[in-house]
Amino acid sequence: MGGAVTELKCERCGEPATHHTIDGIDSKLICADYPGCNLMRRAAVAYVTREDGRMLVVWNKRYGGWTMPGGLVEEGETPGVACARELQEETGLVSFTYKQIYEAPTEPHFNDGRGTYCLVFRVQTRKFDAVGDDEHPRECELGCPVTWFTREEFLRWCPFAKFYEKMFAALESTT
C-alpha cells in the first residue's frame, strides 16, 4: 500500500522547501532560493548597554546610519561566535558573555547580500569606567566611529529601525 508523497512548502513564500538545522536546532521550513528565506545568510548583532541605559552603536557606511555592532555569520561559525568576532572587529571590545535575546527575518527591502535573518545577543563586556585602556569601545574600521545612543536616538538614526522597534517591543513584552 503506497502513501501519498506531500511536497514540503516554505512557510514564508510557498516555494518547495526542506527543514534546515541551524546550530543543532531544527528550524522552520524554508526554501533555498527565496532570498528572504535563506537562513544561511544570518547576521549576528551585539546589544551592549551602559549602566545609564545608553547603547553602543557603530556608524555603518554601507547603509548610511547607526547600527549595533554586527555582521554576517561566516561558514562554520555559530551566531554567538560571529557576534563576539564582529564586536571586537568593529569596536575593539571583547565580550565576556553573550546570550541570544531575539531573532527574526530582516527587512525584505534590503536584498543586497546582507543577512536576511538576524540574531541579536545581549553582550556583557568590562565596565566602561577606566579612561584610555582597552576596555573602552573605539573606532576600529576607518570611517566607522563608535558612540553611545539612547534608544530613541538609535531608532531615529538606524536604517533598520523597523526591525529594532519589533525587537524592543518583544523584549518589553517578556519582562
C-alpha positions, 0 to 999 in steps of 0.5 A: 500500500503506497502513501501519498508523497506531500511536497514540503512548502516554505512557510514564508513564500510557498516555494518547495522547501526542506527543514534546515538545522541551524546550530543543532536546532531544527528550524522552520521550513524554508526554501533555498532560493527565496532570498528572504528565506535563506537562513544561511545568510544570518547576521549576528548583532551585539546589544551592549548597554551602559549602566545609564541605559545608553547603547553602543552603536557603530556608524555603518557606511554601507547603509548610511546610519547607526547600527549595533555592532554586527555582521554576517555569520561566516561558514562554520561559525555559530551566531554567538561566535560571529557576534563576539568576532564582529564586536571586537572587529568593529569596536575593539571590545571583547565580550565576556558573555553573550546570550541570544535575546531575539531573532527574526527575518530582516527587512525584505527591502534590503536584498543586497547580500546582507543577512536576511535573518538576524540574531541579536545577543545581549553582550556583557563586556568590562565596565566602561569606567577606566579612561584610555585602556582597552576596555573602552569601545573605539573606532576600529574600521576607518570611517566607522566611529563608535558612540553611545545612543539612547534608544530613541536616538538609535531608532531615529538614526538606524536604517533598520529601525523597523526591525529594532522597534519589533525587537524592543517591543518583544523584549518589553513584552517578556519582562 
